[in-house]
Amino acid sequence: MAAVSFIFSDKTISYLRSLEKLEIDVPAIYQKRDIFGEGYEYLIHLSSLNVGACDDLLINAQLFKYMPLLTHISFDEKCKIHITPGGHRSLKNIKEVYVHRLVDTLLPYLNNFTNELKLTPIETLSFRNTFAEGFEDRYYPWNPISRNLQNSSLKYLLMTENKLGESFPVSKLDPPPSSLQALNLSSNKLEKFALDLGNIRNLSLQNNYLGGFLSTHSYNMSKESSSLEYIDLSANSIETLTFIVFKGQPHLKYINLSHNKLQKVTFDVSRLKSLRYLDISTNNFTTLDEKVMAIFDDLSKMTFFTVNLRNNALQCTCITLSFLKWISKTKVELLLNDKCTLIDGAIVRLTPIDSIIKRLQKECSTYTYLAIALSILLVVILAILILALVYKYRWKLRYMFYLAKSKHYNYKASIDNGEYTYDAFISYCDDDRAFVLKDCIANLETEGNAKLCVHQRDFIPGQEITVNITNAIHDSRKTVCIITRKFFESYYCMFEFNMARMENIYSRDGRNVIFLVFLEQIQPKEMPLMMLELIEKQSYIEYPNDEEGNIVFWKKIKEAIHS
């Protein structure tokens, strides 16, 4: 190998007959002459040429005619080149072309450049730090390169360290050349990428910004199964991958997801029967879940399968115990750190893993019993709280339930506008039936023009008694309770009293609808607390059982009913 940066004659270099690789600068003054003249034809072993500094180097049919064995040419970042029609004739054996940073001069001639290369036996083409952002054509430079080299011998295409964020939208991209086997698009600031992969076997998308896109999309748009064997998605800020990201790629052998932010395996690898190596190193894994471990075990039965978990903060805790047991027995080849993190943050050696497992089993059994006891206690406490709430609001719940079953299902709180079916619903026990049927009806209905609802007379036959009661209370302006000690002992009497109380609270905007009539002298200690609250509001009257007192008694009840 020789590095040359001064002007010399062809005769001088012709003596370097064993030279295989030449690195040379071509100053502008030197380009006026026959740059690579006759003396180069003696370099019968020269196969590699690296052109450093140059100024508007013109590649035509004559430029490399004395170097017919050239298979490798590299144009450095300080070299500006042009290619003219017919330039391929001086590159008739070229296999590899590397272009570095030729933004200003290459872009206008990209079509010419690729069209000429198509006529050569080119196999490797590399553009490093060559293309910038802001093209008028969003698909530039991919589409011109792909289209013009479609029927070439190109196998390896590298477009790295460019700014191609807008050049790879998810549609309208030409398919890659059918001969292409490897595509490297690393470090291009790509935010979206989806391509019909064709015959590509090796795809590198390393060091881009594809994390957001790949959480919902796959990079593969092939309608049929692709030939892809190697995929590199490392360093793409990936937090999660869509389940179908590897769909339609049955030949995948190597997946590189290292240097991302993955915490779980959310993607499907169960159908990748050829998968041999999964690199998820340098992520945020603390463990693997049971389903993923089972899938990895199935893969290991078909091929020698390796999972790289290095540089993840794996945990040795009760929660990850099943993962640790799996590590100790799986046939998957695992690449791990030699340490793991305990629940308290302490770092311990992961090997020998059996001793870690025994230690955790002992500690976790205690925690398990404690967790079970706490869980049972929590369930009991919740049950007690629920029962207490149900008991506290039992009458409200029953009221809502029976109201829902009644004809007032869609009823909302009413305004007291006098539109009621009855003036009063009379609630009484059977022992006081004579008083109601004889005295109440005679004094309130016959003489007082009040319309009463009496269950023995007005309830609808065949309907549930609870629904009848709810409807009667709801359709009456007031509920009059005939109170005796037997009233407290009657289930349905107390049901009617509590339903009227709920009606008072929830359907009449807090207006009192209950009026108590005491036929007996009853001590306060014998009464329910809710009834004492009504007595304090003066919503009651005692039956005098004498002629003069009865007149005032019935008058007061009439006033209460119509108030």
Secondary structure by P-SEA (a helix, b strand, c coil): ccccccccccccccccccccbbbbbbcaaaaacccccccccccccccbbbbccccccccccccccccccccbbbbccccccccccccccccccccbbbbcccccccccaaaaaaaaaaaccccbbbbcccccccccccccaaaaaaaaaccccccbbbbccccccccccccccccccccccbbbbccccccccccccccccbbbbccccccccccccccccccccccccbbbbccccccccccccccccccccbbbbcccccccccccccccccccbbbbcccccccccaaaaaaaaaaaaccbbbbbbccccccccccaaaaaaaaaccccccccccccccccbbbbbccaaaaaaaaaaaaaaaaaaaaaaaaaaaaaaaaaaaaaaaaaaaaaaaaaaaaaaccccccccccccccccccbbbbbcccccccccccccccccccccbbbbbccccccccccaaaaaaaaaaaccbbbbbccccccccaaaaaaaaaaaaaacccccccccbbbbbccccccccccaaaaaaaaacccccccccaaaaaaaaaaaaaaaac
